[in-house]
Amino acid sequence: MLVITRKPGERITIGDDVVVTVVEVKGSLVKLGIEAPRSISIHRLEIYDRIRKQNLEASEIDASDLTRAVSILNKTQSNGE
């Protein structure tokens, strides 16, 4: 982990495409501005973790769903479709 000290208005770059600006420091809170291409997703870590968990849950296959899909496929093929 890189740890640096910046004052409000100062910036850092990440790669060639991402610029992080310290917008404001108020007590223990730091407000950051992030400039990045639209193709790069930017999330707070707790939101990213929630999205990742939901994606993993959505990708899980229940055996009954698979059995039902096979049944539908077999019916479609037996009807000549």
NORHU-V914367 format. One record per residue. N is the residue number from 1. PHI is phi in whole degrees, 0 to 359 (none if undefined). BURIAL is b if it has 16 or more other C-alpha atoms within 10 Angstrom, else e. Layout:
BEGIN
{{N:PHI:BURIAL} {N:PHI:BURIAL}}
END
This chain:
BEGIN
{{1:none:e} {2:270:e} {3:243:e} {4:228:e} {5:251:e} {6:225:e} {7:257:e} {8:308:e} {9:93:e} {10:278:e} {11:229:e} {12:227:e} {13:244:e} {14:237:e} {15:64:e} {16:267:e} {17:246:e} {18:241:e} {19:235:e} {20:248:b} {21:244:b} {22:282:b} {23:275:e} {24:201:e} {25:235:e} {26:225:e} {27:64:e} {28:267:e} {29:257:e} {30:237:e} {31:259:e} {32:248:e} {33:249:e} {34:235:e} {35:253:e} {36:207:e} {37:300:e} {38:299:e} {39:286:e} {40:258:e} {41:281:e} {42:233:e} {43:222:e} {44:295:e} {45:302:e} {46:294:e} {47:287:e} {48:302:e} {49:298:e} {50:294:e} {51:298:e} {52:298:e} {53:297:e} {54:296:e} {55:295:e} {56:296:e} {57:297:e} {58:291:e} {59:275:e} {60:287:e} {61:254:e} {62:273:e} {63:304:e} {64:293:e} {65:295:e} {66:293:e} {67:298:e} {68:295:e} {69:295:e} {70:297:e} {71:298:e} {72:296:e} {73:299:e} {74:296:e} {75:297:e} {76:298:e} {77:291:e} {78:285:e} {79:273:e} {80:77:e} {81:268:e}}
END
